[in-house]
Amino acid sequence: MRAVVKIGSSSVTGPGGEIDDGAIAKLCGEVADAHRAGHELVVVSSGAVAAGLPALGLGHRPDDVGTLQAVAAVGQPRLVARYQHHLDAAGLVAGQVLLDPYDFGQRSQYLHARETLERLLALGVVPVANENDTVADDEIRFGDNDRLAALLANLVGADLLLLLTDQPGVYTADPRLDREASLIEEISELDAALAGVTDRPGSVHGSGGMASKLAAARIASRAGVRVVIAAARHPAVVPAVLAGEPVGTVIRPRGVQLSARKLWIAFARGAVGRVVVDAGARAALEHGGRSLLPAGVRAVEGTFERDEAVEVLDEAGDLFAKGLVRYGSGQLRAVAGRRTADLPDGAPHEVIHRDDLVVLTG
């Protein structure tokens, strides 16, 4: 089995933000056991910022991007050195992989990253991946490694995404506030689950929370990847999950899976604008598998160029699709609402071709 295992900052650092060497040793030991059993694993480890804080004498996570990037630059080598040490002791080789949004947003970089990871796995290396926080401005402020892990699971064709955290799994309510909260063993409706945990924050040393893990699970499940959210401290959690034992919360793959390219469009490409369409166009896109034509466009929001990603909304403001446009924003405003027969010579017949469009609902 091929799996991506992500561990959060709260699970690899101590209360003061220092690296918890015992936690990393535990994970590496379990990765080694899984490797000896014939599994291929990619580890995604948070903790670069948290590991850099004590080295710089800082007691809390800074708010400004520049300082965060500097702290990450100090913490990242300290973090990966511990993985190298413990994996070396188990007879395995660790390979550091730093990724940023550009690696997922540009198709050529996406394919190159996949080729590199495939070669590392073929060589028996355990890739230890992290976001390249020293350069990823937007992601260090708004992103987290849960999303990165989900995108990596798709990129390497993983069978399983294991999200390790400081909680045993997903609860019916926040267990820190509600004594009646109970563990959810399996989630079948992710949208409802997301709505129930939106306000639960992550730890003081991390950027993610349970909502970000469920959002990552949504990405992975659309790629046909089984997701498990479980406690990093659970004994032998990695081998147990790989063996299919009932640990944590399981999110099973969606019945209708997106292709790798459409998953890339839906979740890896950042949207730079919005296109508002009428009810007829929404029905044609959502249920008819059709392309978006200029006739169905009612408004264009933002500035974008041809081949960039845009969100597609109905006139009530409901986001239901995303795709790559064949018009720049200025050109699209000029032809919005026109029938195909009335388009200028040489103008594309489709605003978004069905091969470049992903319906996000249903």
Secondary structure, 3 states (H helix, E strand, C coil): CEEEEEECHHHHECCCCCECHHHHHHHHHHHHHHHHCCCEEEEEECCHHHHHHHHCCCCCCCCCHHHHHHHHHHHHHHHHHHHHHHHHHCCCCEEEEEECHHHHHCHHHHHHHHHHHHHHHHCCCEEEEEECCCCCHHHHHHCCHHHHHHHHHHHCCCCEEEEEECCCCEECCCCCCCCCCCEECEECCHHHHHHHHCCCCCCCCCCCCHHHHHHHHHHHHHCCCEEEEEECCCCCHHHHHHCCCCCCEEECCCCCCCCHHHHHHHHHCCCCEEEEECHHHHHHHHHCCCCECHHHEEEEECCCCCCCEEEEEECCCCEEEEEECCCCHHHHHHHCCCCHHHCCCCCCCCCECHHHEEECCC
